[in-house]
């Protein structure tokens, strides 16, 4: 248990744990599309949904320590449909004025609209969407092969090229000239899409970031997202560790307990050390962020280590439990598929490691 949590963090930690038990786990056999409205409604009633949202829109804008404690507690139950519990933050829409506030931001925060993020495809410069300024608005042409959350998105926060510089536009997915070419599922079960833009006319009011400011605007919230991923992974690691302990407490075929085996104890000890370190990193980084430190390197380190820790625990669990754990519908088999994609989310692991080194060698950032 993390020490020195604030009373507020403890309250929301306990609330998240109860929500997982009382709301999410009973919906395990309900399809996500059917469960989502119920979860959002009950999460809004509990206050969990608005923890991630600004006070100006009825949220509580919880600090990072509280958010990490709540996410850690929720995911420690390995509940289904957990992505619907916490409402979306404003992200790149933070601070927008009318008409974007009423048209996009308010419906996004309430759950009535869903967004996708269309960042540039790596190595696909010839196919970057290009936006040509006209008297009527921006005329967008090009394609996006991978739009995060694009399968169900009502609008896209899209990095485009204007005058050969990155800018950020909001593009409605249902408007003329926008085609959702292909919907696909990644190995973690999430749904994404490929889009093509053919002379899609976007109002000038939908410009979120001017040419040259597109990528900084798009990546401005990435540190918080990395901490979110780390907190989720720490919670899931706790669940895996508990499953492994329960397995090793069971009787062995030849007498005694499975945990009497020396190799099993070695693996369990390794899992404990990694989990203890990952959880300690998470809460320390959350406190740094709440103290006004941007904690960029620390957030990257947390994300990398928490994902690697969850991967290690799942792998150890499968190895010790044996063949039953590689059956497709076994919880560890499902987690094994899901966690692999996290090594790419919000910065691939190798890229983050290089960025951490750059932060220290070139910028003097990062602490031990």
C-alpha positions, 0 to 999 in steps of 0.5 A: 500500500503506498504510504502517505496518500492524501485523504482525497486519494484514499477516498477515490482509491476505495471508490474505484475498487468498489466500482470495479466490484459492484459495476464492472465485474458483473458486466463481464459477459456483456458486450462492450457496446451494450455495457458502455452507456451503463458504465458511463452513467454509473461512473458519472453518478459516482464521480469517477468519470469527472476526476479527469475533467476540469472544474469548469465543466463539472469535473474535479480535476484530480491531481496525479496522485489521486488519479494514479491511486484510483486507476491502480485500485480499479485495474487491480481487479482486472475488470472488463470495460475499464476504458469507459470509467474515467471520462476523457480530458479536454486534451488538445481542446483545452482552452478552446472558445466558441464554436468549438467549445459547444460543438466538440468539447462539451459533448466530448466531456459528457460522453456524447461524442468520441474523438480519434487522434490522427497523428502523422504516419511514421515514414509516410511523408508523401501521404500526410494529409495536406490542408490548402487554405481557401476562402471557404475553409481548409481543403483537406486531401490525403490519408491516414493509415492508423487513427487511434480510436478511429473506428468509433470516432465522431471527429478527428484531431488531425495533424495536417500540413499547411504551407509545409508545416504541421498544424492541427485541425478538427475534422468530422468523420461524417462530413463529405469528403471523409471516408473511413476506408477500413476498420481494424482491431489491434491485438489488445482488442481496441478498434481503430481505422484508416481514413482518406480525405478527398477535398474535405472542406473544413471550416477555418474555425476548426483550426486548433493549432496554427502551422508550426504549432501542430505537433507541440499542441498534439503532444502537450498532454502526453506526459499525463497519458504515460502516467495513466498507462503506468498506473493501469499496468501497475494495477494489472500487475498487482492482479497478476501477482495475486493470481500467481500467489493463489496458484502457488498456494495450491496443493502440488501433485506429489504432496506439499504446495506448488510454492515449495518448488525452488524455481517457483519461489525464485520467479515469485521473488523476481515478480515481487521486486519488479512490482515493488519498484514499478509501484514506487516509481509511479507514486513518486512520479505522481508526487513530482508532477503534483509539485509542479515538476513536469517530470518528463523523463520520470513519466517516460521511465514509469511508462517503460518500466511499468509496461515491462513489469506487467509483461514480466509478471504475465510471462512468469504466470503463464510459465508457472501455471502451464498449458492452461494459461495459453488457452485463448480465453484464459485471463493471462492469455488475454492480458499477454495480447493486450500488453504487447501493444502498450510497448508502442503506445504514446512512444515506443519503448526504444524511442522513450529510452533514447529520449530519456538518455537525450534528456540527461545528456543534452538537457540535464533532465531526470533525477534518481 
